[in-house]
Amino acid sequence: MSVRVMHGAKAVGELLLLPLFLILVFGVCLPWLALQQLWGRRRTKPRIIWGPTPIINISTNAAADRLYGYQSDTLVYRPYFITADFTYNLERWWRYPPLALVIPWAVFLWAVLRYDIFHLYFDGGFLNRTLGKRLELPLLKLLGKKIIVSAYGGDVRVERITRTLGEYNCCMDCTQRLVACICDDDLARRNLAHVQRYADSTLSMGDMTEYTPGSRNDLFYWAIDLKKWPFVGVSLSSSPVKVLHAPNHPQFKGTRYLEACIKQLQDEGYPVQLVLVTGLGNEEAKEVYTQADIMADQFLIGWHGNFAVEAMALGKPVVAYIRKPEVYLPHGVECPIVNANPGTLRQALVTLIENPTLRYELGVKGRQYVEQVFSLERVGARMDRLYRQLEGDSAPVGGGVR
């Protein structure tokens, strides 16, 4: 069966499902939820669902919620290979076309009867890639749900804005569209307007704030379980010095600049080795990370990734390009990331290669930074304040890294 025929069959099937879905929403879910309100049913804490975009952080964010007494679950349709640590993973059910057609609609109905706060990303919710995509947020609002929409990068970046950010940006070497950016400016504008119309709160970090005006940029919502990422530090006597880089998207991370820089330093006689980590699951990659002396994140995007958070948790010095440190980074706490773009990368690496004590000190500071900003306890506390505000609690939300 051709792709066109398959898509046509899917569209016909969804057209048949849509009326039944709406009948169940208005005939079952809405009356049932209204009766619960009438009966005065109130939980001590709202129940939270994260998904369906399979970002690794949603599992740790849910764990952070649970530290503060919430029932917080994750549901994904198809996880990335790096992790499968989710409450509900529906990947195996997509192998059966009839079930695959029904899954998104059934998941939405199940979720609205079970959860109170929906934590989604800008690229869509549980009805994404169905005919009901544009209906999801208004239906959630109609059913009395709270909606939080966060950015992870590729769901908000758009080419027009990206190219205005400066000499170094993630479009400058792009040969593969629709990976790091949405690319379609009109589509991005319509999506942002739709999300901001219905979401109770929108969250962004780093360069993602450039694409989501009005979003909060003070919650730093990439939680990490530090018990699973213990401090390792670095050796003071490594030779060669191992620079580790995880180029899952080389053209957007500036991998070629790092490779050229390391080659130049080797030709100049510096004892340095480049270690590239690709295609490994999270646990396997962690083992390799522990042997590194310097962690090289990215040099074009302008904001560090989750890789840098993991590296700092391990006590490794991190080199990355932070385009606007005074705007993007949290206030009131020192970030030890060595800020470098392709034009300044060589000097940054030379300084670290020649100073093992500095590498160790930056590693210690990195661990402290992650404890203050990205630990389950700190992220959980900030999200707890946000949830209480959304539920009508008069307690101040307070942002920052408290």
N, C-alpha and C positions, 0 to 999 in steps of 0.2 A: 504494500500500500504506500503510495507516495506521501510525502510530507504535507502537500497541499490537501490531499484527500483526508488525511488524518486530522488536520486542523479544521477542515470543513465539518467532519463528523463530530468533533469536539464542540464546535460552535452550535451545531444543531442540538446536540445533547444538552448543552447548557441552556439553550432557549427553552427546552422542555422542562428543565429542572427549576428555572428561575421562578415561575409562578408558584410551584409547590414550596419552594424555599420561602417566598414572601408570605404565603399562607401560614407556614409554620412560625415565622417571625412574629406576624401580627396576631395570629390566632392562638398561638401557644406561648411563646416566649414573653411577649409584651404583657398579656393578662397575668401570667404566672409571676412575673417580676413585680407587677403592680399589686398583686395580692400580698406578696411578701412585704411590700412597703406598708400596705394597709394594716397588716397584722403587727406591724411594729418590729418585725424581725431585724435585728442588728447584730452583726458580729463585732467582737472587740476590735478586730483588725480586718481590713479588706483583703481579699485574696487577689493574687497578682499572677498574670501570665505573660511570659516573654516569648517572642517569636514573630514570624516563622523563619526569618533570615538566620542562617546557622552560624552567626558570629560566635567565636569561642567565648567571648566575654559574657554572653547571656547566662551561661551556667554558673559563672562565678558571681555575677550580679544577683542571681536568684539565691545563691548561698549567702551573700551579704544581707539580703532581705530577711532570710531565715534567722540570722543572728539577732534580729530585732523583733522576732515573734510573728513574722508573716508566713502564711502559706504562699510560697512563691515557686512557680513551676515554669519549665521551658518546653516548648513544642516546636519541632522542626520537621519539614517535609523531606529534605535531602541534605544531610550534613556534609561539610567538607571533610576531606580525608584526615585532616590534622587532629580531629577529636570527634568523639561520638557521645560525649558526656552530657546528655540531655535527659530531662524527665520523660518526655515522649518523643520517640524517633519513628516517624511513619515511613521511612525509606522503603521498607520491604513491600508495603502495600501499593506502591506506585507501579509495581511490576504487572499489575492486573488492570488493564484499561478501563473496565467498567467501574472498579473501585476508585481508580485515579480520577475519574470524572466526578465522582460524588464526594471525595474526601474534603476538599476545601469548604464546601457548603455544610457538610456534616460537622466539621471541626468548628466552624463559626457558631452553629447552633449549640453545640456542646459547651463551648467556651463561655458564651453569654449567660448560660444558666449556672455556670460554676464560678466565674471570676468577676471581680469588680474593677480592677485596674488592668488595662491592656498596654503593655510596653512594646511598641513597634518601632520599625525603622522607616526612613523616608521612602524606601523603595516598595513599601506596601505591607499589608497585613495578611490575614489568613485567606482572604479572597483575591489576593494578588494573582494576576494572570488568568482571571476568570472574567466573565461578563459582569460580575458583581463588584469589580474592584472599586469603582467610584461610589458604590452604595455603602461600603463597609463602615467608613467613619461616621457618616450621618446616621446609619442604623445603630451604631454603638452609642452615639449621643442620645438618640431617641430612647434607647433601652436603659439609659441612666448610667452608662459606664464612663469611667475616667480614662482618658487617653494621653499617654506620654509617648512622644515620637523623638527618637534620638538619631543622630547622624553617625555613620561609621566611615564615610569618605566617598566611596564610589557611588553612593546613593544621592549625593548632593552636588558634587563637583561638576561644573559646567565649563566648557572650553572658553567661552567668551571672557568670563571672569578670570579664569586661570591664567590666560595669556596676558592679563593686565597686572599680574601680581609681581612681576619683576623679571630679571634676566633668567633666573633659574626657576622653573616650574614644571609640573608633571606632564605638560603638553609638548614641551620643547623637543623631546625625542620620540614622541608617540608614533608608533606604527600599527597600533591595534586599538581601534576606537571602542568605546562602550565598555572599557574595563575599569579604568580609574576615574572616568568622567561619564556623565550622562550625555554630553556632547550637544544635544539638542536644547538650545537655549529656551525656546518657547515651551517645550515639554517640561523643562525644569521649573520655569516660572509658574506654569499652571499647577504643577504638582505641589510646589511650595505654598501657593495660595490656598489650595485645597486642604493641605495638612494644617496650615495655620488657622483656617476657618473653624476646624472641628477639634483640634488637639487642645487639651487643657494645659499642656506644657510641651515646649520643644527644646531639645538640648543639643549643644554642639561643643566641640573642642577644637583648639588650634586653628589650622587653616579652614576647617569646615565652617567656622563662624563667618567667613567671607561670603559664603553662599546661602546662609540662613539668617538674614537680618532679623533681629527680634528674639532669637533663641538665647536661652541661658547658656553662659559659657563658664560657669563657676562650680559645676558639680563633678567634673572629672570622673566619669562614670565607667572607666575600665578597671573593674575590681580584679584583684589577684589574690589567690590563697597563698600566703607566705609560708604556710606549713609545707606546701608542696614545692615551694621554691626557696629552699634554705640558702643562707649566705655561704658562699664558697670562697669569694675573693680571688686574688690573682697571685701568681708566683713573683717573687722579686728577682728571680734569676733565670727567667725563660730565655732561651735562644734556640731557634729564632723566635721572635715575638709573633704570636699567632693572632692575626686580625680576622675575625669571623664575620661573615655577611650572609644573610638569608634572602637571596634574590627571587622571591616568588613572582615578582613582576619587575624584571631587570630594567626595562625601559623607563619605568616610573621611579625607580629607586636610585637611579644614577649609577648602576653597577659598572658600566663601562669606564666611568671616571675613576672609580675606586680601583679597578683592575689596572688601568694605565698608571695610576699613582703608585701602586704597589710595585709594578714592573720597573718604574723609574727609580724607586728607592732601592730595589734589589740591584739594579745596574750601578747605583752609586755606592753599593757596599753595605747598606743597612741590613741587619739580620732580621728580616721580616718575611712572614709567610701568609698568604691569603687562603683562608678556608671558606669554601662556599657550601652552604647547607641548603639542599633542595629535596623535595619529595619525601620528607620524613614526617611521621606523626609527631605530635607534641612531646610525648615522653621520650622518643628516640632523639629528637632534636635537643631536648634538655641535656641529655648525656653529653652530646657534642659541645654544647654551650659551656659546660663546666670546665672544659680544657682550654678555653680561649683566654687571651690576654687583653684584647681590645674588641669591642663589639661595634661594628659599622652598620648603622641602620639605613638611612636614606639621605640623599643629597639634593633632591629636586622638589619634593612635595612641599616642604616648608614646615612640617610637623612630624614629630616622632610617631612611631607605630607601637603596637602592643609588644612587638619584639624588644623594643627599648625598655619597656616596663619589666619584662621578664629578665632581661640582661642586668638591669640595675638591682633587681631583687636578688640575683645571684652574687652581687658585689662586683660586677664587671664595669669598667669605664666604658662609656658609650659616646660615639661620635655620630652626630646627626645634624641636619640643617633645620633650624628653627627660625622661620622667616621674621617673625615679630616677637621676640622673647618677652618684651614688656607688655604685650597684649595677650599672647597665647598662653603663657605659663602662669601657674597659680601665684597669687600674691602672698607675701608673708612667709615664704619658704624658699630656700635656695635650691635651684635645679642644677645638678652637677653635669648635665650633658655638655660635652664639648661641641660647640656650635660651629659647623663647617659646611660650606658649599663647595662645588667643584673648584672654585678659584682659590679657596683657602685650605683645602683638604690636605695638601702635602705638608704644610707647616704644622697643622694640627697633629698629624700622624708622627711626624718627626719628633715633636715635643713629647708625645706619649712613649714612643719607642726609646728615646734617650733617658726617660725618667721613670724607672720602675716604681719608685716610691710614690710618685704622683699617680700612677695607675692604681696602686693599692688604695691611696687616700680617696680618689674619686669613686672607687668601688664601694668603699665604706659609706661615703656620702650618698651614693646612689641608693644603697639599701635603706638608709635613713629617710631619704626622699620618698621612696615608694611606701615605706611604713606610714609616712605622714599624709600621703596623697591618695594612693591606690589600694591600700590594704582593705580587706573585707570590712573591718571595723569602721574605717573612715568613710568609705563609700556607702556602707550600710547606714551610717548615722546621717549622712547628707540626704540619702534617698528617703529615710524615715521622716525627716523633716518635711521633704517635699510631699510625701504621701499624706501626712497629717494636714498639711495646708490644703491639698486637693479635697480631702474629706471634710474640710470645714473646721479643723482644729485651729485655734487662734494662736498657737505657738509659732514664733517666727521661724521661717525656713532657714535663713542664713546660708550663704553659699560658702565660697572659699574652700579651705581644706580642713576645717575644724571637724 
